[in-house]
Amino acid sequence: MSIAPAPAADTERSDDDLLVLTAEGNKEAFAVFYDHTSSRVYGLVKRVLIDPAQSEEVTQDVYLEAWQNASRFDPTKGKALSWLLTMAHRRAIDRVRASQSSRNRDLAVGVRDFEETRDDVEETVEITLEHQRITKAMRTLTPNQQQALELTYFQGLTNTEAALKAGVPIGTMKTRLRDALIALRTRVGASEAA
């Protein structure tokens, strides 16, 4: 951005006067104000942020805000440099907080999306062994108990539907199912213990 050099009279004005002129839209006064204060603003911002690139960006934002809000400056309440440095410090702190918040979000997402590695071979072996134990235990059940489990668990029928399909009263179907589950639990537990 190329700014025409300020008239010599403006270089002798105080920062307060320059900021008041800036509030009136005087670009030359703002350019001189910038030249007088930019190293201090950048230094403050860099001490807070450390990162030179972010410091330059925040410094630019500070001067944009100063240009837009120069009319809010009241020379009776303080110095222009203090007003500007307060603004710079707030912006730098806001950037630190935003960066920390972003890191916290990234960490939370990373933790949420983290999947522990699993031993698929071990899991497959366990499932296979469990299937073999259950299959072996199922063969020891009575045909009525096997039918009750087949209809309700493997075909997904309700107790009422299973009783109708087997041609038995619902109470009988429930009894067969209960007895089958007890026997199955006992036999699978015994094979695990062995």
DADAGI-V266120 format. One record per residue. N is the residue number from 1. SS is DSSP state (a for helix, b for strand, c for the rest). OMEGA is omega in whole degrees, 0 to 359 (NA if undefined). Layout:
# DADAGI-V266120
n->N ss->SS omega->OMEGA
n->N ss->SS omega->OMEGA
This chain:
# DADAGI-V266120
n->1 ss->c omega->182
n->2 ss->c omega->180
n->3 ss->c omega->179
n->4 ss->c omega->180
n->5 ss->c omega->181
n->6 ss->c omega->176
n->7 ss->c omega->183
n->8 ss->a omega->182
n->9 ss->a omega->181
n->10 ss->a omega->181
n->11 ss->a omega->180
n->12 ss->c omega->181
n->13 ss->c omega->177
n->14 ss->c omega->178
n->15 ss->a omega->179
n->16 ss->a omega->179
n->17 ss->a omega->181
n->18 ss->a omega->180
n->19 ss->a omega->176
n->20 ss->a omega->177
n->21 ss->a omega->177
n->22 ss->a omega->179
n->23 ss->a omega->178
n->24 ss->c omega->178
n->25 ss->c omega->182
n->26 ss->c omega->183
n->27 ss->a omega->180
n->28 ss->a omega->178
n->29 ss->a omega->179
n->30 ss->a omega->179
n->31 ss->a omega->179
n->32 ss->a omega->177
n->33 ss->a omega->178
n->34 ss->a omega->180
n->35 ss->a omega->181
n->36 ss->a omega->193
n->37 ss->a omega->189
n->38 ss->a omega->181
n->39 ss->a omega->178
n->40 ss->a omega->181
n->41 ss->a omega->180
n->42 ss->a omega->179
n->43 ss->a omega->179
n->44 ss->a omega->182
n->45 ss->a omega->181
n->46 ss->a omega->176
n->47 ss->a omega->180
n->48 ss->a omega->188
n->49 ss->a omega->183
n->50 ss->c omega->184
n->51 ss->c omega->182
n->52 ss->a omega->182
n->53 ss->a omega->178
n->54 ss->a omega->180
n->55 ss->a omega->178
n->56 ss->a omega->181
n->57 ss->a omega->180
n->58 ss->a omega->178
n->59 ss->a omega->178
n->60 ss->a omega->178
n->61 ss->a omega->180
n->62 ss->a omega->181
n->63 ss->a omega->174
n->64 ss->a omega->178
n->65 ss->a omega->179
n->66 ss->a omega->178
n->67 ss->a omega->183
n->68 ss->a omega->186
n->69 ss->a omega->181
n->70 ss->a omega->180
n->71 ss->a omega->179
n->72 ss->a omega->179
n->73 ss->c omega->179
n->74 ss->c omega->183
n->75 ss->c omega->179
n->76 ss->c omega->183
n->77 ss->c omega->180
n->78 ss->c omega->181
n->79 ss->c omega->180
n->80 ss->a omega->180
n->81 ss->a omega->177
n->82 ss->a omega->178
n->83 ss->a omega->182
n->84 ss->a omega->181
n->85 ss->a omega->175
n->86 ss->a omega->178
n->87 ss->a omega->181
n->88 ss->a omega->180
n->89 ss->a omega->179
n->90 ss->a omega->180
n->91 ss->a omega->180
n->92 ss->a omega->178
n->93 ss->a omega->177
n->94 ss->a omega->179
n->95 ss->a omega->178
n->96 ss->a omega->180
n->97 ss->a omega->179
n->98 ss->a omega->179
n->99 ss->a omega->179
n->100 ss->a omega->178
n->101 ss->a omega->178
n->102 ss->a omega->178
n->103 ss->a omega->179
n->104 ss->a omega->178
n->105 ss->a omega->180
n->106 ss->a omega->179
n->107 ss->a omega->179
n->108 ss->a omega->178
n->109 ss->a omega->179
n->110 ss->a omega->178
n->111 ss->a omega->180
n->112 ss->a omega->184
n->113 ss->a omega->182
n->114 ss->c omega->175
n->115 ss->c omega->176
n->116 ss->c omega->177
n->117 ss->c omega->180
n->118 ss->c omega->175
n->119 ss->c omega->183
n->120 ss->a omega->180
n->121 ss->a omega->180
n->122 ss->a omega->180
n->123 ss->a omega->179
n->124 ss->a omega->179
n->125 ss->a omega->179
n->126 ss->a omega->180
n->127 ss->a omega->179
n->128 ss->a omega->179
n->129 ss->a omega->178
n->130 ss->a omega->179
n->131 ss->a omega->179
n->132 ss->a omega->179
n->133 ss->a omega->182
n->134 ss->a omega->179
n->135 ss->a omega->179
n->136 ss->a omega->180
n->137 ss->a omega->179
n->138 ss->a omega->181
n->139 ss->a omega->181
n->140 ss->c omega->180
n->141 ss->c omega->176
n->142 ss->c omega->178
n->143 ss->a omega->179
n->144 ss->a omega->178
n->145 ss->a omega->178
n->146 ss->a omega->180
n->147 ss->a omega->181
n->148 ss->a omega->178
n->149 ss->a omega->180
n->150 ss->a omega->184
n->151 ss->a omega->185
n->152 ss->a omega->185
n->153 ss->a omega->185
n->154 ss->a omega->178
n->155 ss->c omega->175
n->156 ss->c omega->180
n->157 ss->c omega->173
n->158 ss->c omega->178
n->159 ss->a omega->181
n->160 ss->a omega->180
n->161 ss->a omega->179
n->162 ss->a omega->179
n->163 ss->a omega->178
n->164 ss->a omega->182
n->165 ss->a omega->180
n->166 ss->a omega->180
n->167 ss->c omega->179
n->168 ss->c omega->176
n->169 ss->c omega->182
n->170 ss->a omega->178
n->171 ss->a omega->178
n->172 ss->a omega->179
n->173 ss->a omega->180
n->174 ss->a omega->180
n->175 ss->a omega->179
n->176 ss->a omega->180
n->177 ss->a omega->179
n->178 ss->a omega->180
n->179 ss->a omega->180
n->180 ss->a omega->180
n->181 ss->a omega->179
n->182 ss->a omega->181
n->183 ss->a omega->180
n->184 ss->a omega->179
n->185 ss->a omega->181
n->186 ss->a omega->184
n->187 ss->a omega->177
n->188 ss->a omega->177
n->189 ss->a omega->180
n->190 ss->a omega->181
n->191 ss->a omega->176
n->192 ss->a omega->181
n->193 ss->a omega->181
n->194 ss->c omega->NA
